[in-house]
Amino acid sequence: MNSIWNRIAVFVVLISVSTLLMSCSIFERATDHYKAGNDLYSEKQWDKAIEEYTRAISLDSNQPFFYINRALAYNQIGKYDLAIEDCTRAINKKSNIALAYTTRASAYNEKGLYELALADSLKAIELNPKIALGYINKGWALYGMGEFRESILACTDGIAVEPTRAMAYIFRAMNYNEMGNYENALADCNKAIELDPTLPLAYVNRAWVHNQTAVYEKAIEDCNTAISLDPRIATAYVNHAWAQTARGNFDLAIDDCNNAIRLNPNLPQAYIQRAWAYFEKYPYDFSKDWWQMGMDDCNKAIELNPKSALAYNMRARGYILKEEYRLAIADATKAMDLSSEFALPDITRAWAFNNLRLWDLAIEDCNFAIAKNPKLAAAWANRAWAYNGKGMYDKALSDINEAIRLQYDFAWAYFTRAIINKNLHNNEQAKSDIELCLQYTTDIKLIEAARALYATL
């Protein structure tokens, strides 16, 4: 009897050992694929990394980090919905991993779901106050919500936790840019490039600074560098389009935006930038309905991000082109409500008020814009137009000179100064201003208006 039980015991032990060995073998194979995925991720071979993580998950579906790392890779190739799904799976398996929340926050931020991103970022910081990505994503979400000062504080907290984290400087630069603090924005971009010269987004954001300060050649150079580092970075094409639009190369700008949309069809900025190029073509190119195409792009951007102040502001500009000033005022006001620190809607609404000859309201909006960002030439130019309308020519001349100092190739500013100088009986100076206006513009309507003014001098 003992012999039989001994044999049974040995058989059970053998089965248990065999099962344990099989389990260890599967676990080892899953781990090997996970490690291979990590190596490929570090080499920026995102698609191959995803294949390895997927293989690891097929062998062992209970490891949350397999899902988190696959989500990180999905984020890198713009598959944000899949990243969100993987992070949610990881959180369902283990709810106290801060990296799962920061990774999901990144995906939410990319999709413009800033409230969800902020909630995940705060959860990540609660779980691990030393995780810099938590503060960076918090800053990103606040930036998307138009809370620029709060975003700067969040990014600064991230830098305090990890001073060598380049992304914290990049997002802080974005906020400085929005607030017109271009010196700090440029310094942060340069710091990010110093920390990681292979980071495309650092060059994209420095290009943004250059675009804001009308240094378009440098903007194009930085965008080209970003694209050479990562041809799939859609925002590089958007900023490249910005510089091309400002230089009057509208077709090249549209091509850039098309590339951005091909790379990321859910990027609101690409549609907004393309709308700007379409609107610029509208007054003189009658081959297509550029105005409607621009409005369609604005509506698409608003659909993708209903809280995009920039999209409402661009649509307001479209309404002004059609002389639908009340609709323009409504959209500009909506943009101001969405972001109290964003200066462009104040300028756009002032532009509409000027067209309605509501000079005092235009001046009030320009005052707000200048207080927010004193380096926006359009704010000074619009206030100059309003002062001119009120017959306050000395104030108008002072403002328009400041606009031209800030942006030397601002054609409409020269046209405005020509009108002011005519009203001051400075006809020779007015003629000189019209010549400068014609030198810097391709706008048919502005050219016609400038020539008509010249004929009266």
VOPAGU-2260 file (C-alpha; in pm, 1 decimal, decimal comma):
REM VOPAGU-2260
SITE   aa  ch    i         X         Y         Z
SITE  MET   A    0       0,0       0,0       0,0
SITE  ASN   A    1     281,0     241,3      91,6
SITE  SER   A    2     449,9     160,8    -238,2
SITE  ILE   A    3     135,1     259,4    -432,5
SITE  TRP   A    4     102,6     588,0    -243,1
SITE  ASN   A    5     471,4     659,5    -293,7
SITE  ARG   A    6     426,5     612,4    -669,3
SITE  ILE   A    7     121,1     841,9    -669,9
SITE  ALA   A    8     309,9    1103,9    -470,7
SITE  VAL   A    9     603,0    1094,4    -712,8
SITE  PHE   A   10     362,1    1123,3   -1007,8
SITE  VAL   A   11     189,4    1428,5    -849,4
SITE  VAL   A   12     524,7    1593,0    -779,4
SITE  LEU   A   13     635,1    1533,6   -1137,9
SITE  ILE   A   14     312,2    1688,2   -1270,1
SITE  SER   A   15     350,4    1988,0   -1035,5
SITE  VAL   A   16     713,7    2042,0   -1133,1
SITE  SER   A   17     626,5    2005,2   -1500,0
SITE  THR   A   18     342,2    2259,3   -1465,9
SITE  LEU   A   19     568,4    2498,8   -1276,3
SITE  LEU   A   20     840,8    2466,0   -1539,4
SITE  MET   A   21     589,6    2530,7   -1817,2
SITE  SER   A   22     463,6    2837,3   -1630,4
SITE  CYS   A   23     816,6    2967,2   -1582,2
SITE  SER   A   24     892,7    2899,7   -1947,8
SITE  ILE   A   25     587,2    3100,9   -2060,9
SITE  PHE   A   26     669,7    3381,1   -1817,1
SITE  GLU   A   27    1028,5    3393,3   -1936,8
SITE  ARG   A   28     919,9    3406,4   -2299,2
SITE  ALA   A   29     673,3    3687,2   -2222,6
SITE  THR   A   30     941,7    3876,8   -2035,7
SITE  ASP   A   31    1185,8    3828,2   -2322,0
SITE  HIS   A   32     939,4    3982,7   -2565,6
SITE  TYR   A   33     874,1    4266,5   -2322,0
SITE  LYS   A   34    1245,2    4338,1   -2292,8
SITE  ALA   A   35    1283,9    4317,4   -2669,4
SITE  GLY   A   36     999,1    4567,2   -2701,3
SITE  ASN   A   37    1175,5    4802,6   -2460,7
SITE  ASP   A   38    1496,5    4782,1   -2664,9
SITE  LEU   A   39    1307,1    4858,3   -2985,8
SITE  TYR   A   40    1124,5    5143,3   -2814,8
SITE  SER   A   41    1453,8    5301,6   -2709,4
SITE  GLU   A   42    1563,4    5276,3   -3073,0
SITE  LYS   A   43    1240,1    5456,1   -3177,1
SITE  GLN   A   44    1119,5    5151,3   -3371,6
SITE  TRP   A   45     768,1    5198,6   -3243,1
SITE  ASP   A   46     584,3    4954,0   -3470,5
SITE  LYS   A   47     824,9    4670,1   -3398,5
SITE  ALA   A   48     812,4    4748,9   -3027,4
SITE  ILE   A   49     433,2    4718,8   -3038,8
SITE  GLU   A   50     464,9    4376,0   -3202,0
SITE  GLU   A   51     690,3    4256,6   -2919,0
SITE  TYR   A   52     462,7    4396,1   -2646,4
SITE  THR   A   53     163,9    4234,6   -2816,5
SITE  ARG   A   54     345,3    3900,7   -2819,1
SITE  ALA   A   55     429,4    3940,0   -2451,0
SITE  ILE   A   56      63,7    4013,8   -2371,6
SITE  SER   A   57     -49,8    3707,5   -2566,4
SITE  LEU   A   58     174,6    3494,6   -2344,6
SITE  ASP   A   59      95,3    3668,3   -2016,9
SITE  SER   A   60    -201,4    3906,5   -2012,4
SITE  ASN   A   61    -178,4    3985,7   -1641,0
SITE  GLN   A   62     125,3    4214,5   -1645,9
SITE  PRO   A   63      12,7    4581,4   -1639,0
SITE  PHE   A   64     346,9    4715,4   -1763,4
SITE  PHE   A   65     312,1    4519,1   -2086,2
SITE  TYR   A   66       3,5    4729,5   -2160,7
SITE  ILE   A   67     155,8    5054,7   -2034,0
SITE  ASN   A   68     463,2    5023,8   -2253,4
SITE  ARG   A   69     255,1    4930,1   -2554,9
SITE  ALA   A   70      44,6    5239,4   -2483,2
SITE  LEU   A   71     361,7    5449,7   -2477,6
SITE  ALA   A   72     448,6    5315,8   -2822,4
SITE  TYR   A   73      94,8    5375,9   -2950,1
SITE  ASN   A   74     124,8    5737,8   -2835,3
SITE  GLN   A   75     442,4    5774,0   -3037,4
SITE  ILE   A   76     266,9    5678,1   -3362,9
SITE  GLY   A   77     -50,0    5876,1   -3296,2
SITE  LYS   A   78    -280,1    5583,3   -3211,2
SITE  TYR   A   79    -418,1    5754,5   -2904,3
SITE  ASP   A   80    -740,9    5557,9   -2871,1
SITE  LEU   A   81    -543,9    5233,4   -2854,6
SITE  ALA   A   82    -309,5    5390,6   -2598,3
SITE  ILE   A   83    -606,4    5490,5   -2383,7
SITE  GLU   A   84    -749,3    5138,0   -2405,2
SITE  ASP   A   85    -417,8    4982,8   -2296,8
SITE  CYS   A   86    -373,2    5224,1   -2006,1
SITE  THR   A   87    -726,5    5152,4   -1889,1
SITE  ARG   A   88    -654,2    4777,6   -1901,2
SITE  ALA   A   89    -338,6    4832,9   -1696,0
SITE  ILE   A   90    -527,7    5045,2   -1440,5
SITE  ASN   A   91    -798,6    4778,9   -1412,1
SITE  LYS   A   92    -529,3    4524,5   -1329,4
SITE  LYS   A   93    -342,0    4748,6   -1088,0
SITE  SER   A   94    -477,1    5091,1   -1001,7
SITE  ASN   A   95    -175,7    5245,4    -827,5
SITE  ILE   A   96      78,7    5272,4   -1112,0
SITE  ALA   A   97     141,2    5641,4   -1176,7
SITE  LEU   A   98     288,2    5578,5   -1523,4
SITE  ALA   A   99     -43,5    5434,4   -1644,5
SITE  TYR   A  100    -218,3    5761,2   -1561,1
SITE  THR   A  101      51,1    5985,0   -1712,1
SITE  THR   A  102      55,2    5779,9   -2031,8
SITE  ARG   A  103    -323,4    5796,3   -2060,6
SITE  ALA   A  104    -307,4    6168,8   -1981,3
SITE  SER   A  105     -68,7    6215,8   -2275,6
SITE  ALA   A  106    -316,1    6044,0   -2507,5
SITE  TYR   A  107    -606,0    6249,8   -2372,6
SITE  ASN   A  108    -402,5    6567,9   -2421,6
SITE  GLU   A  109    -324,9    6472,7   -2781,1
SITE  LYS   A  110    -697,6    6426,9   -2844,0
SITE  GLY   A  111    -781,5    6760,9   -2682,0
SITE  LEU   A  112    -962,9    6594,2   -2390,0
SITE  TYR   A  113    -798,7    6824,7   -2140,9
SITE  GLU   A  114   -1029,9    6772,6   -1842,9
SITE  LEU   A  115    -967,9    6396,1   -1855,9
SITE  ALA   A  116    -595,3    6456,7   -1900,2
SITE  LEU   A  117    -589,0    6689,1   -1600,7
SITE  ALA   A  118    -772,4    6434,9   -1383,4
SITE  ASP   A  119    -524,9    6160,1   -1477,6
SITE  SER   A  120    -228,5    6391,6   -1420,7
SITE  LEU   A  121    -348,5    6483,2   -1072,8
SITE  LYS   A  122    -397,9    6112,6    -994,0
SITE  ALA   A  123     -44,3    6036,0   -1111,6
SITE  ILE   A  124      98,8    6314,8    -894,1
SITE  GLU   A  125    -103,8    6187,4    -597,8
SITE  LEU   A  126      42,1    5838,7    -646,4
SITE  ASN   A  127     395,5    5965,1    -707,2
SITE  PRO   A  128     475,4    6332,5    -633,7
SITE  LYS   A  129     819,9    6279,8    -785,8
SITE  ILE   A  130     699,0    6184,7   -1133,9
SITE  ALA   A  131     789,0    6473,4   -1364,4
SITE  LEU   A  132     557,2    6349,3   -1640,4
SITE  GLY   A  133     262,3    6404,9   -1409,5
SITE  TYR   A  134     341,7    6775,3   -1383,8
SITE  ILE   A  135     422,0    6801,2   -1754,7
SITE  ASN   A  136      87,7    6650,9   -1854,0
SITE  LYS   A  137     -84,7    6871,4   -1599,0
SITE  GLY   A  138      81,6    7171,6   -1760,0
SITE  TRP   A  139     -16,1    7048,4   -2105,9
SITE  ALA   A  140    -381,5    7006,9   -2004,2
SITE  LEU   A  141    -393,5    7350,3   -1841,0
SITE  TYR   A  142    -235,0    7498,2   -2151,0
SITE  GLY   A  143    -505,3    7338,6   -2364,4
SITE  MET   A  144    -767,3    7488,7   -2133,3
SITE  GLY   A  145    -616,1    7835,4   -2177,0
SITE  GLU   A  146    -486,3    7852,8   -1819,2
SITE  PHE   A  147    -138,1    7968,8   -1916,3
SITE  ARG   A  148     -18,3    8098,9   -1579,3
SITE  GLU   A  149    -129,9    7782,9   -1398,8
SITE  SER   A  150      34,2    7575,7   -1670,1
SITE  ILE   A  151     364,8    7758,7   -1621,1
SITE  LEU   A  152     350,7    7674,7   -1250,0
SITE  ALA   A  153     288,0    7306,4   -1327,1
SITE  CYS   A  154     578,9    7293,3   -1572,7
SITE  THR   A  155     803,7    7469,4   -1321,0
SITE  ASP   A  156     707,6    7204,2   -1064,2
SITE  GLY   A  157     808,5    6938,7   -1317,0
SITE  ILE   A  158    1144,1    7109,0   -1370,5
SITE  ALA   A  159    1199,0    7121,8    -992,8
SITE  VAL   A  160    1141,6    6744,9    -975,7
SITE  GLU   A  161    1356,8    6666,4   -1278,9
SITE  PRO   A  162    1564,9    6960,8   -1408,1
SITE  THR   A  163    1690,9    6765,2   -1708,1
SITE  ARG   A  164    1344,5    6681,1   -1845,2
SITE  ALA   A  165    1339,3    6870,3   -2176,1
SITE  MET   A  166     963,1    6838,0   -2227,9
SITE  ALA   A  167     891,1    7050,1   -1920,2
SITE  TYR   A  168    1081,3    7339,9   -2075,7
SITE  ILE   A  169     900,1    7290,3   -2406,5
SITE  PHE   A  170     553,6    7313,4   -2254,1
SITE  ARG   A  171     653,4    7609,0   -2038,7
SITE  ALA   A  172     780,4    7778,8   -2354,8
SITE  MET   A  173     440,1    7725,4   -2517,7
SITE  ASN   A  174     273,5    7916,7   -2236,0
SITE  TYR   A  175     527,4    8197,5   -2243,2
SITE  ASN   A  176     464,3    8220,6   -2616,3
SITE  GLU   A  177      89,4    8259,3   -2569,3
SITE  MET   A  178     146,5    8534,9   -2313,7
SITE  GLY   A  179     385,8    8724,3   -2541,1
SITE  ASN   A  180     688,3    8654,6   -2323,3
SITE  TYR   A  181     901,8    8557,0   -2621,2
SITE  GLU   A  182    1235,1    8598,5   -2445,2
SITE  ASN   A  183    1148,3    8338,3   -2182,7
SITE  ALA   A  184     989,8    8116,4   -2448,4
SITE  LEU   A  185    1306,6    8126,6   -2658,2
SITE  ALA   A  186    1525,0    8061,3   -2353,4
SITE  ASP   A  187    1318,8    7754,0   -2260,0
SITE  CYS   A  188    1331,0    7619,1   -2616,7
SITE  ASN   A  189    1707,4    7665,7   -2625,6
SITE  LYS   A  190    1738,2    7488,4   -2289,6
SITE  ALA   A  191    1531,5    7196,1   -2418,5
SITE  ILE   A  192    1754,9    7168,2   -2726,9
SITE  GLU   A  193    2063,2    7184,2   -2506,1
SITE  LEU   A  194    1926,4    6896,2   -2296,1
SITE  ASP   A  195    1815,4    6689,3   -2596,2
SITE  PRO   A  196    1919,1    6812,0   -2943,1
SITE  THR   A  197    1736,4    6515,2   -3099,5
SITE  LEU   A  198    1394,2    6620,6   -2969,1
SITE  PRO   A  199    1188,0    6743,4   -3266,2
SITE  LEU   A  200     926,4    6921,0   -3053,3
SITE  ALA   A  201    1190,9    7157,2   -2915,4
SITE  TYR   A  202    1262,8    7284,5   -3267,1
SITE  VAL   A  203     891,1    7302,0   -3346,7
SITE  ASN   A  204     829,7    7524,1   -3047,2
SITE  ARG   A  205    1129,4    7742,0   -3120,7
SITE  ALA   A  206     987,2    7780,9   -3472,4
SITE  TRP   A  207     665,5    7894,7   -3307,7
SITE  VAL   A  208     857,8    8164,9   -3118,9
SITE  HIS   A  209    1018,8    8274,8   -3444,9
SITE  ASN   A  210     678,8    8284,3   -3615,9
SITE  GLN   A  211     534,5    8497,1   -3336,7
SITE  THR   A  212     823,6    8741,9   -3369,5
SITE  ALA   A  213     810,2    8741,6   -3753,4
SITE  VAL   A  214    1151,3    8576,0   -3794,7
SITE  TYR   A  215    1013,9    8342,2   -4059,7
SITE  GLU   A  216    1342,0    8220,2   -4210,2
SITE  LYS   A  217    1451,5    8084,2   -3873,0
SITE  ALA   A  218    1106,2    7934,1   -3820,5
SITE  ILE   A  219    1134,4    7745,5   -4149,0
SITE  GLU   A  220    1486,6    7631,2   -4061,4
SITE  ASP   A  221    1375,1    7493,3   -3724,7
SITE  CYS   A  222    1074,3    7318,7   -3880,9
SITE  ASN   A  223    1300,7    7155,8   -4138,8
SITE  THR   A  224    1527,9    7033,2   -3857,5
SITE  ALA   A  225    1229,7    6888,5   -3671,3
SITE  ILE   A  226    1105,9    6711,6   -3986,0
SITE  SER   A  227    1453,6    6569,5   -4053,3
SITE  LEU   A  228    1453,1    6425,3   -3700,0
SITE  ASP   A  229    1099,3    6289,0   -3730,0
SITE  PRO   A  230     913,8    6314,4   -4064,1
SITE  ARG   A  231     591,5    6218,2   -3884,4
SITE  ILE   A  232     570,4    6521,2   -3655,4
SITE  ALA   A  233     257,8    6698,0   -3777,6
SITE  THR   A  234     305,2    7018,6   -3577,6
SITE  ALA   A  235     631,9    7085,6   -3763,0
SITE  TYR   A  236     435,9    7108,3   -4087,7
SITE  VAL   A  237     179,8    7335,0   -3919,7
SITE  ASN   A  238     446,8    7581,0   -3807,9
SITE  HIS   A  239     614,7    7557,9   -4147,5
SITE  ALA   A  240     276,7    7648,1   -4299,5
SITE  TRP   A  241     247,6    7944,4   -4064,1
SITE  ALA   A  242     577,9    8088,3   -4188,3
SITE  GLN   A  243     484,1    8023,6   -4551,1
SITE  THR   A  244     145,3    8191,4   -4506,8
SITE  ALA   A  245     304,8    8495,6   -4345,5
SITE  ARG   A  246     546,1    8519,6   -4640,4
SITE  GLY   A  247     260,7    8501,5   -4889,9
SITE  ASN   A  248     333,8    8145,3   -5006,7
SITE  PHE   A  249     -22,4    8026,9   -4956,3
SITE  ASP   A  250     -11,7    7719,7   -5181,4
SITE  LEU   A  251     302,6    7592,7   -5007,4
SITE  ALA   A  252     129,7    7652,3   -4673,7
SITE  ILE   A  253    -173,0    7453,2   -4786,0
SITE  ASP   A  254      55,4    7164,8   -4891,8
SITE  ASP   A  255     216,8    7172,3   -4547,3
SITE  CYS   A  256    -121,7    7159,1   -4377,0
SITE  ASN   A  257    -229,3    6871,2   -4598,4
SITE  ASN   A  258      80,1    6681,2   -4485,6
SITE  ALA   A  259       2,1    6758,7   -4122,1
SITE  ILE   A  260    -357,2    6637,5   -4162,2
SITE  ARG   A  261    -239,8    6320,0   -4338,2
SITE  LEU   A  262     -10,3    6249,6   -4042,6
SITE  ASN   A  263    -266,4    6344,1   -3778,2
SITE  PRO   A  264    -622,9    6396,2   -3904,8
SITE  ASN   A  265    -732,4    6488,9   -3550,7
SITE  LEU   A  266    -498,7    6788,2   -3511,9
SITE  PRO   A  267    -713,6    7103,7   -3484,3
SITE  GLN   A  268    -418,6    7338,4   -3544,0
SITE  ALA   A  269    -363,9    7193,8   -3891,6
SITE  TYR   A  270    -718,9    7282,2   -3997,8
SITE  ILE   A  271    -693,0    7627,5   -3838,0
SITE  GLN   A  272    -367,4    7701,0   -4018,6
SITE  ARG   A  273    -505,6    7577,4   -4349,5
SITE  ALA   A  274    -812,0    7797,5   -4297,1
SITE  TRP   A  275    -579,8    8097,5   -4263,1
SITE  ALA   A  276    -412,8    8013,8   -4595,4
SITE  TYR   A  277    -751,8    7963,7   -4761,0
SITE  PHE   A  278    -874,7    8299,1   -4628,7
SITE  GLU   A  279    -563,8    8469,8   -4762,6
SITE  LYS   A  280    -636,4    8332,3   -5111,0
SITE  TYR   A  281   -1002,9    8428,3   -5100,7
SITE  PRO   A  282    -980,7    8797,9   -5202,3
SITE  TYR   A  283    -798,3    8743,7   -5533,0
SITE  ASP   A  284    -809,5    8376,3   -5640,6
SITE  PHE   A  285   -1151,0    8286,4   -5778,6
SITE  SER   A  286   -1067,7    7930,8   -5889,2
SITE  LYS   A  287   -1229,5    7781,4   -5577,0
SITE  ASP   A  288   -1454,7    7889,4   -5294,4
SITE  TRP   A  289   -1161,2    7946,7   -5061,2
SITE  TRP   A  290   -1376,6    8124,6   -4804,9
SITE  GLN   A  291   -1612,6    7830,0   -4763,5
SITE  MET   A  292   -1318,5    7589,8   -4752,9
SITE  GLY   A  293   -1167,6    7800,4   -4475,9
SITE  MET   A  294   -1492,0    7804,9   -4280,7
SITE  ASP   A  295   -1522,8    7428,0   -4322,0
SITE  ASP   A  296   -1175,8    7389,5   -4173,8
SITE  CYS   A  297   -1264,0    7616,6   -3881,1
SITE  ASN   A  298   -1576,6    7411,2   -3815,8
SITE  LYS   A  299   -1372,7    7090,4   -3832,2
SITE  ALA   A  300   -1125,7    7229,2   -3579,1
SITE  ILE   A  301   -1411,9    7325,5   -3346,3
SITE  GLU   A  302   -1562,3    6977,3   -3388,8
SITE  LEU   A  303   -1229,1    6821,7   -3290,0
SITE  ASN   A  304   -1182,0    7060,8   -2998,0
SITE  PRO   A  305   -1494,3    7257,4   -2897,8
SITE  LYS   A  306   -1279,7    7456,3   -2652,9
SITE  SER   A  307   -1027,9    7579,6   -2907,3
SITE  ALA   A  308   -1015,6    7957,0   -2872,5
SITE  LEU   A  309    -785,6    7969,1   -3175,4
SITE  ALA   A  310   -1047,2    7796,8   -3394,2
SITE  TYR   A  311   -1323,6    8039,1   -3296,2
SITE  ASN   A  312   -1086,9    8329,9   -3350,0
SITE  MET   A  313    -999,2    8208,9   -3700,2
SITE  ARG   A  314   -1366,9    8161,5   -3786,8
SITE  ALA   A  315   -1429,5    8517,2   -3665,4
SITE  ARG   A  316   -1166,2    8634,5   -3913,9
SITE  GLY   A  317   -1352,8    8446,8   -4183,8
SITE  TYR   A  318   -1675,9    8625,7   -4097,4
SITE  ILE   A  319   -1496,5    8960,6   -4118,7
SITE  LEU   A  320   -1389,3    8877,3   -4474,6
SITE  LYS   A  321   -1758,8    8841,4   -4562,0
SITE  GLU   A  322   -1840,8    9161,0   -4370,3
SITE  GLU   A  323   -2053,3    8960,8   -4127,1
SITE  TYR   A  324   -1925,0    9161,6   -3834,4
SITE  ARG   A  325   -2185,0    9063,5   -3576,3
SITE  LEU   A  326   -2107,6    8694,2   -3629,0
SITE  ALA   A  327   -1736,7    8777,4   -3607,7
SITE  ILE   A  328   -1791,1    8955,3   -3277,2
SITE  ALA   A  329   -1983,7    8655,0   -3141,4
SITE  ASP   A  330   -1703,4    8412,7   -3231,4
SITE  ALA   A  331   -1428,0    8642,0   -3103,4
SITE  THR   A  332   -1618,8    8682,5   -2778,1
SITE  LYS   A  333   -1651,6    8303,1   -2751,9
SITE  ALA   A  334   -1275,1    8272,1   -2797,9
SITE  MET   A  335   -1217,8    8531,3   -2524,9
SITE  ASP   A  336   -1448,3    8340,1   -2290,5
SITE  LEU   A  337   -1256,2    8018,3   -2356,7
SITE  SER   A  338    -918,0    8175,8   -2286,0
SITE  SER   A  339    -894,8    8497,9   -2089,0
SITE  GLU   A  340    -518,8    8525,3   -2150,5
SITE  PHE   A  341    -529,1    8476,9   -2529,4
SITE  ALA   A  342    -478,1    8818,6   -2693,5
SITE  LEU   A  343    -569,7    8748,4   -3056,8
SITE  PRO   A  344    -951,2    8741,5   -3005,4
SITE  ASP   A  345    -936,5    9091,5   -2856,7
SITE  ILE   A  346    -765,7    9210,3   -3175,1
SITE  THR   A  347   -1013,2    9029,0   -3398,9
SITE  ARG   A  348   -1310,5    9177,7   -3217,2
SITE  ALA   A  349   -1149,1    9521,9   -3234,1
SITE  TRP   A  350   -1111,9    9469,8   -3609,6
SITE  ALA   A  351   -1486,0    9399,6   -3634,8
SITE  PHE   A  352   -1569,9    9699,6   -3415,1
SITE  ASN   A  353   -1350,1    9919,2   -3636,7
SITE  ASN   A  354   -1543,3    9807,6   -3942,4
SITE  LEU   A  355   -1864,7    9902,1   -3763,1
SITE  ARG   A  356   -1706,1   10238,5   -3673,1
SITE  LEU   A  357   -1744,2   10157,8   -3303,9
SITE  TRP   A  358   -1414,9   10325,8   -3227,7
SITE  ASP   A  359   -1431,9   10330,2   -2847,0
SITE  LEU   A  360   -1512,7    9958,9   -2827,2
SITE  ALA   A  361   -1225,7    9884,2   -3066,4
SITE  ILE   A  362    -985,2   10090,9   -2853,5
SITE  GLU   A  363   -1099,9    9910,6   -2538,9
SITE  ASP   A  364   -1033,8    9568,7   -2694,5
SITE  CYS   A  365    -693,4    9679,2   -2823,5
SITE  ASN   A  366    -604,7    9800,1   -2474,2
SITE  PHE   A  367    -684,0    9452,9   -2340,5
SITE  ALA   A  368    -478,2    9287,5   -2615,1
SITE  ILE   A  369    -177,4    9514,0   -2554,0
SITE  ALA   A  370    -196,6    9448,0   -2179,8
SITE  LYS   A  371    -187,9    9073,6   -2249,0
SITE  ASN   A  372      76,9    9081,8   -2520,6
SITE  PRO   A  373     241,0    9418,1   -2600,1
SITE  LYS   A  374     442,3    9266,6   -2885,6
SITE  LEU   A  375     148,3    9197,3   -3116,1
SITE  ALA   A  376     176,9    9452,3   -3395,3
SITE  ALA   A  377    -186,7    9403,6   -3499,7
SITE  ALA   A  378    -309,5    9531,7   -3162,1
SITE  TRP   A  379    -126,3    9862,5   -3206,1
SITE  ALA   A  380    -235,5    9887,9   -3570,0
SITE  ASN   A  381    -602,8    9834,2   -3489,2
SITE  ARG   A  382    -591,0   10089,6   -3209,1
SITE  ALA   A  383    -422,3   10331,2   -3447,0
SITE  TRP   A  384    -709,4   10281,9   -3693,9
SITE  ALA   A  385    -964,4   10352,8   -3419,7
SITE  TYR   A  386    -780,1   10664,6   -3302,2
SITE  ASN   A  387    -767,7   10781,8   -3662,1
SITE  GLY   A  388   -1142,9   10726,1   -3689,1
SITE  LYS   A  389   -1192,7   10947,5   -3384,7
SITE  GLY   A  390    -966,9   11216,8   -3532,9
SITE  MET   A  391    -697,8   11160,7   -3269,9
SITE  TYR   A  392    -418,3   11164,3   -3526,7
SITE  ASP   A  393    -119,9   11208,5   -3296,3
SITE  LYS   A  394    -216,3   10902,5   -3090,3
SITE  ALA   A  395    -289,4   10712,8   -3410,3
SITE  LEU   A  396      53,8   10797,2   -3551,6
SITE  SER   A  397     228,5   10692,4   -3229,7
SITE  ASP   A  398      48,4   10355,0   -3228,5
SITE  ILE   A  399     107,7   10277,5   -3594,6
SITE  ASN   A  400     477,5   10356,8   -3559,1
SITE  GLU   A  401     493,9   10102,8   -3278,1
SITE  ALA   A  402     319,0    9844,1   -3496,0
SITE  ILE   A  403     573,6    9897,3   -3773,7
SITE  ARG   A  404     861,9    9884,3   -3525,2
SITE  LEU   A  405     735,4    9544,5   -3408,4
SITE  GLN   A  406     678,7    9415,5   -3764,7
SITE  TYR   A  407     865,2    9595,4   -4039,1
SITE  ASP   A  408     687,6    9414,6   -4327,0
SITE  PHE   A  409     332,1    9480,6   -4202,6
SITE  ALA   A  410     171,0    9609,3   -4524,4
SITE  TRP   A  411    -162,7    9707,4   -4370,8
SITE  ALA   A  412      21,8    9913,8   -4106,7
SITE  TYR   A  413     193,7   10116,5   -4379,7
SITE  PHE   A  414    -142,2   10169,7   -4549,6
SITE  THR   A  415    -287,7   10287,3   -4217,7
SITE  ARG   A  416       4,4   10520,5   -4159,7
SITE  ALA   A  417     -43,3   10662,3   -4509,6
SITE  ILE   A  418    -403,9   10751,3   -4419,4
SITE  ILE   A  419    -296,4   10906,8   -4090,4
SITE  ASN   A  420     -23,2   11107,1   -4261,4
SITE  LYS   A  421    -271,2   11226,2   -4523,9
SITE  ASN   A  422    -499,2   11346,3   -4243,8
SITE  LEU   A  423    -199,5   11525,7   -4092,5
SITE  HIS   A  424    -124,4   11677,1   -4437,9
SITE  ASN   A  425     205,4   11487,5   -4457,6
SITE  ASN   A  426     146,2   11388,1   -4819,4
SITE  GLU   A  427     504,0   11301,2   -4908,8
SITE  GLN   A  428     531,4   11070,0   -4609,3
SITE  ALA   A  429     197,1   10919,2   -4705,4
SITE  LYS   A  430     327,2   10845,9   -5055,6
SITE  SER   A  431     635,5   10677,1   -4908,1
SITE  ASP   A  432     413,9   10464,5   -4684,7
SITE  ILE   A  433     201,3   10353,5   -4979,6
SITE  GLU   A  434     514,9   10246,8   -5167,0
SITE  LEU   A  435     616,4   10035,9   -4865,1
SITE  CYS   A  436     266,3    9891,5   -4842,3
SITE  LEU   A  437     280,8    9783,0   -5207,5
SITE  GLN   A  438     627,8    9637,8   -5153,3
SITE  TYR   A  439     510,1    9405,3   -4876,5
SITE  THR   A  440     167,2    9288,1   -4995,9
SITE  THR   A  441      16,6    9057,1   -5256,3
SITE  ASP   A  442    -340,4    9127,5   -5139,6
SITE  ILE   A  443    -530,0    9253,3   -5445,6
SITE  LYS   A  444    -783,4    9449,7   -5244,3
SITE  LEU   A  445    -514,4    9619,3   -5037,2
SITE  ILE   A  446    -317,3    9699,0   -5352,9
SITE  GLU   A  447    -624,8    9857,4   -5511,1
SITE  ALA   A  448    -700,0   10059,3   -5196,8
SITE  ALA   A  449    -338,7   10176,9   -5169,7
SITE  ARG   A  450    -330,0   10290,5   -5533,1
SITE  ALA   A  451    -661,8   10468,9   -5496,1
SITE  LEU   A  452    -528,7   10650,3   -5187,8
SITE  TYR   A  453    -208,7   10742,3   -5373,7
SITE  ALA   A  454    -416,2   10904,9   -5646,6
SITE  THR   A  455    -566,7   11146,0   -5392,2
SITE  LEU   A  456    -233,3   11274,8   -5265,0
